[in-house]
Amino acid sequence: MKGPSPHLRPEVALASRTNFERLAFLGACFASSEFRRLLTLDLGTGFRLSVMDALTIGRVATGAAVNVETVRYYERRGLLPKPARTLSDYRVYSPDTVARVRFVKHAQQLGFSLKEIKELLSLRAAPRARCADVKRRAETKVLEIEAKVRALRGMRRALVRLVSECDGKLPASACPILESLDESKGST
């Protein structure tokens, strides 16, 4: 169910809904109140909507030490589940969203792309996924990082050689570094 229209009266909005949709609607109503709590109901049929603190996007961003736009971006990229919406159409996140954003940021710091992070999150949620599946992806990332380090070392050696050939006393038009770059351009 898409969030209730902020312009509908509750009795009209609830008239044609299923019980679950009614509960979601009421939850959104309570989430928009000053108590910032989602509805807790026990209908006696084993269905229970648990109490949780509703987090605004600002509180999620602060808790994860990221910008609000980062949270929105992760949501658009499918790294975060779509949050519930209040009657005022504000996003309302569960507390575990902060941990998920931190997970994404930490994985990025280790060199994983957002696409790879989405795959890791999918593995975590997949009942048949094994730790070996995650390990393979991490080993692949290690190999990619090692290849980048080798390439960076090669670039460093080339630059150190160029710097050593330049005494810095010539005009820029005669600089051996710039001349070497011109020569490299012709050989590619």
C-alpha positions in Angstrom: 0.0 0.0 0.0 1.3 3.4 -0.9 1.1 5.9 2.0 -2.3 7.4 2.7 -3.1 10.6 1.0 -2.5 13.5 3.4 -5.8 15.1 2.2 -8.1 12.1 3.0 -10.0 12.0 6.2 -9.1 8.8 8.2 -12.6 7.4 8.0 -12.6 7.8 4.2 -9.1 6.5 3.8 -9.8 3.4 5.9 -13.2 2.5 4.4 -11.9 0.4 1.5 -8.7 -1.0 3.1 -7.7 -4.5 4.3 -7.0 -4.9 8.0 -3.3 -4.8 7.3 -3.6 -1.6 5.3 -5.7 -0.1 8.1 -3.0 -0.9 10.6 -0.3 0.6 8.3 -2.4 3.7 7.9 -2.9 4.0 11.7 0.8 3.4 12.2 1.6 6.2 9.9 -0.8 8.5 11.7 0.8 7.7 15.1 4.3 8.1 13.6 3.4 11.6 12.6 2.4 12.6 16.1 4.7 14.3 18.6 5.2 10.9 20.3 7.2 9.7 17.3 6.0 6.1 18.1 4.5 3.6 15.7 1.4 1.8 16.7 1.5 -1.3 19.0 -1.4 -3.6 18.5 -2.0 -7.2 19.6 -5.1 -8.4 17.8 -5.2 -11.7 19.7 -4.6 -13.6 16.5 -0.8 -13.9 16.7 -0.4 -10.7 14.7 1.6 -8.0 16.5 2.9 -4.7 15.3 5.8 -4.1 17.7 6.8 -0.8 19.3 9.7 1.0 17.8 11.1 4.5 17.8 10.4 6.1 14.5 13.4 7.9 13.1 13.3 10.9 10.8 15.7 11.0 7.9 17.7 13.6 9.9 18.1 11.3 12.9 19.1 8.4 10.6 21.7 10.7 9.0 23.0 12.0 12.3 23.2 8.5 13.8 25.1 7.1 10.8 27.3 10.3 10.5 26.3 10.9 6.9 24.4 13.6 5.0 20.6 13.5 4.6 21.2 13.3 0.8 23.3 10.2 1.3 20.4 8.5 3.0 18.1 9.5 0.1 20.6 8.3 -2.4 21.0 4.9 -0.7 17.2 4.6 -0.7 17.0 5.4 -4.5 19.8 2.9 -5.2 17.9 0.1 -3.3 20.4 -0.2 -0.5 17.8 0.8 2.1 14.2 -0.4 2.1 11.5 2.2 1.3 10.5 3.8 4.5 7.0 4.2 5.7 5.5 7.7 5.2 3.5 9.9 7.6 0.4 11.6 6.6 2.6 14.6 5.9 4.6 12.4 3.5 7.7 12.5 5.8 9.9 9.4 5.7 9.8 7.3 8.9 12.7 4.8 9.3 13.2 2.0 11.7 16.2 2.1 14.1 18.0 -0.6 12.2 18.3 1.7 9.3 21.2 3.5 11.0 23.2 0.2 11.3 22.5 -0.5 7.6 23.8 2.9 6.5 26.9 2.4 8.6 27.3 -1.0 7.0 27.2 0.5 3.6 29.7 3.3 4.5 32.1 0.8 6.0 31.9 -1.5 3.0 32.6 1.5 0.8 35.7 2.3 2.8 36.9 -1.2 2.1 36.6 -0.6 -1.6 33.2 -2.2 -2.4 31.1 -0.5 -5.0 27.4 0.3 -4.2 26.4 -2.6 -6.6 28.7 -5.0 -4.7 27.3 -3.8 -1.4 23.8 -4.4 -2.6 24.9 -7.9 -3.5 26.4 -8.4 0.0 23.1 -7.2 1.6 21.2 -9.6 -0.6 23.4 -12.4 0.5 22.8 -11.5 4.1 19.1 -11.8 3.6 19.2 -14.9 1.4 18.4 -18.0 3.5 20.5 -20.3 1.3 23.5 -18.0 1.0 26.7 -19.2 2.7 29.6 -17.4 4.3 31.7 -18.8 1.4 29.7 -16.7 -1.0 30.7 -13.5 0.9 34.3 -14.7 1.3 34.6 -15.2 -2.5 33.4 -11.6 -3.1 35.9 -10.3 -0.4 38.8 -12.3 -2.0 37.9 -10.9 -5.4 38.0 -7.4 -3.9 41.4 -8.1 -2.4 42.7 -9.1 -5.9 41.3 -5.9 -7.4 42.9 -3.8 -4.7 46.3 -5.5 -5.2 46.0 -4.8 -9.0 45.3 -1.1 -8.3 48.2 -0.9 -5.9 50.6 -2.4 -8.6 49.3 0.2 -11.1 49.8 3.0 -8.6 53.3 1.9 -7.9 54.0 1.9 -11.6 52.6 5.4 -11.9 54.7 6.5 -9.0 57.9 5.1 -10.5 57.2 6.9 -13.8 56.6 10.2 -12.0 59.7 9.9 -9.8 61.8 9.3 -12.9 60.2 12.4 -14.6 60.8 14.6 -11.5 64.4 13.5 -11.3 64.9 14.6 -15.0 63.7 18.1 -14.3 65.9 20.6 -12.4 63.1 23.2 -12.3 65.2 26.0 -13.8 63.9 26.0 -17.4 60.8 27.8 -18.6 57.7 25.7 -18.6 57.7 25.6 -22.4 61.0 23.6 -22.2 60.1 21.5 -19.1 61.2 17.9 -19.6 58.1 16.6 -17.7 55.7 18.4 -20.1 57.8 17.2 -23.1 57.7 13.7 -21.8 53.9 13.9 -21.5 53.7 15.2 -25.1 55.8 12.2 -26.2 53.6 9.8 -24.3 50.5 11.2 -26.0 51.9 10.4 -29.4 52.7 6.8 -28.5 49.2 5.9 -27.3 
